[in-house]
Amino acid sequence: MITSPNPLKVVLLGAGMAGENLAKEIRQLPNVQLVGVYDPNLKAASHLADIHSAKFHADFDTLVKQTRPDIAAITSSNDAHPVNVRQSIEAGIENVFCEKPLALQMQDAQQMVDLAEQNQVRTSMGFAGIHVGYAKVIDLIHSGELGRIINFYVHTYRGYGFWEQERINARGMISRHSAVKFPAQSGGWAIHHACHLVYVMTRMAGNIQSVLGHLGTSHPNCPSEEVVHATLNFANGAVGTMTDSIGSFRGIRCGVIGTRGTLLMSDDYTKHDDDRIELRVRYEGESNDLVKQLSYDKQAISRFCEFVDAIVHNAPSPITFRQGMENLRICQAIQQSGMRNELIHLDPATVDMARV
């Protein structure tokens, strides 16, 4: 639980949909205040700032001087993340949160990591949260109850719809998903969204040695992959498979085969209180499954909430920029492997991806 004697002040860099969503989340957090909004689109910045009684300004440095924020939250388009992170650090902000992915190019990501570490800035990333179902799976894996992990899979079905299935988005507009429509700005589906699965799977099994990716689209005119599938070989010997689809079906499926037990997890992933999450475990030598129904917890899936909690208690960040850079390296390898139809081996990582 976040408890701070003085409100932590947040400035948003990016007034689009991601900024709108995070602003709503900040409003629900105790002792956290949105004080400023920055976006080159002044109309969007003004609109979001007015809703939340915050300031906005065309010049970021001026906005920082006016608001003196404790946290910069980067919620701009993916291609703008490197510039916005640099602006925040050079303005002297001590805590920087960046929505995923960290960048679109490894060179930019490395520069962001170096700048943050040189200035001793606390950093974190906005990967989709380790919600109740995933958290329980990770706990069972790390406790050793399932034994040595031989094989596991994670499937995410986004529930948006394929290229020809335009739908009404969160703003009430008929639109295709922007990550697929504008891959030059998003990095494509493998970089923009499959990064969530990579994050979850590395939390489960650690660092990855090689990847074999497969990319699929529903229509020849679609500018980005819409389905990402990959086989991941982990340093600890485990093999994982992942599938991430933008199609209309929504939900999460996860399975783990260990030497002491097998686990299946199913989640409707509606992000509502009536979300159905079922965990089923069969331990070796037993004849019956242990079945648990889990409850949805909104704050438990929030990376920003975890970051604020880490700041308040001076605890390690839930995920650092360096881990975000390694995530990008893996996602790029999956995307490149799918395009080339070849196995890609990765150099050893410089960070422990399973570390909390």
Secondary structure, 3 states (H helix, E strand, C coil): CCCCCCCEEEEEECCCHHHHHHHHHHHHCCCEEEEEEECCCHHHHHHHHHHCCCEECCCHHHHHHHHCCCEEEECCCHHHHHHHHHHHHHCCCCEEEECCCCCCCHHHHHHHHHHHHHCCCEEEECCCCCCHHHHHHHHHHHHCCCCCEEEEEEEEEECCCCCCCCEECCCCCEECCHHHHCHHHHCCHHHHCHHHHHHHHHHHHCCEEEEEEEEECCCCCCCCCCEEEEEEEECCCCEEEEEEECCCCEEEEEEEEECCEEEEEEECCCCCCCCCEEEEEEECCCCCCEEEEECCCCHHHCHHHHHHHHHHCCCCCCCCHHHHHHHHHHHHHHHHHHHHCCCEECCCCCCCCCCC
